[in-house]
């Protein structure tokens, strides 16, 4: 085999390796600089509870949670290419699994946390078997219907508190939850980078996303890989739901199982950049910041939605690879000007 005819998975890996700013193969000097920046950022995050009030600690905790949730959706939606519109159901399942364990059975939080992972994995596998046979809009609709079924079931089931919701025992101070959420989010980002950007499994996932038939022709068991990605992404979402439930101490189907939970994840990833490690971080921070600022200064928590809509429109039209792709140079000023000209010609703007 010649140099030009190298293994396709290795070629894909070399190409896709450039998708992660700061973590892809780079010169030793740049790698050290970026690792230093990451180290400084981590130190800032670790010191945050000591230099800000409890209010801002709680805000930072929530931002970390949404970054982690967006990354969990990115595993199946960005890397595998399956648009899961029911992903938020696992966030709620994890929350209620922990709540039921602690309230109904008097178990400690750690037991509820592990139970959330087990139930999330089992339910995800059961849903993956039939739904991952579908593609495109059919898969999206099926997962959305599943999420709605879970929500309605929680509303009429006594063990979840039904329409009254469920109150959990009061936990430790917010700083403890902050560090737990920081560890979970950092672990999720590291797992995503290691598994999807630096392993053979990640190349297989990207191969089936780009062309499932071609991936199968290369000997990749696409059914197994899809199920593994789906279960992993759902377990991560369930664990975040578990920790969040213990933190907020009150959960209700209309909050932890609301469609907006999934919608936020999708918007964050689309805005930041599909199939990248840093995309959900950028998109998550922007969306969460706009939401909080809207609620803080305007007293209206939904005012940010039109702004997000405009941002998504511009991203779809001019930077399909998201903010990270734009900063990375995938889309330049020439491309934007060409897109504007084509848009003007299409609508006959003069």
C-alpha angles and dihedrals in degrees: 000000000000127000090255091054099055125153109295094223091054091049091051091049092052091050097043092046088079091063095083114067111217096009102062122092107289141153114298092245095052091044091054092047093051094045087052091052091049089050092052090048091051091050090051091051092048092051095044099096089054096054104037135053125264089258093061091042089059091048091051090048091055092047090053091049093053092048089053093046092049090051091051090055090045090062093065100022101039107027099031096032097229111133102221110195093175099057093111089065089075091052087057094042090055091048095051094042089058093042093051092047093051100037104033099034103023093235122159120256094256090059090049090048092054091044089055090055093048095047092043091052094046095047092044092053092049091051094042095058096066103023099050088062085071126075139203118349092358092061091045092051093046093053092045090053090050091053092050091049091052091049094049090046091053090050094057100036119096096209090064093047092254114223091350095062125212134283118212128203116275111263136204125302119298092255090065091052090046093058091044090052091045090053092048094048094046089047091051092051092047092047091050092050094046097042103037103028104033108032140071088243090061091052089051091051092050091046093056090045092055097042121350095190092051090048090054090049087057090057098260114147094226094180092057094043093050092050092048093052092046094049092046094050092047094049090053090051091048092052092052089049090052095052092043092052092055090047099051092036093209126072132179131181090239091059110033093033098039118128089237089072091066093037092058092051092051093047093048093052095043091049096045100038134285118247097014132109096224096042096080089046093056095039093044093052094047096047094043092046092051091048094049094044090049092052094041101049104022100033090229118107095193099052090093092064096079089048091051089048091055091047092050090049092054092045093052092047101040111013112028090171090063133233092314091053091050092050090045090057100250088130121037135187090267091058092049092050091049091050091049091051092049091048091049091049092048094054094032095239111179 
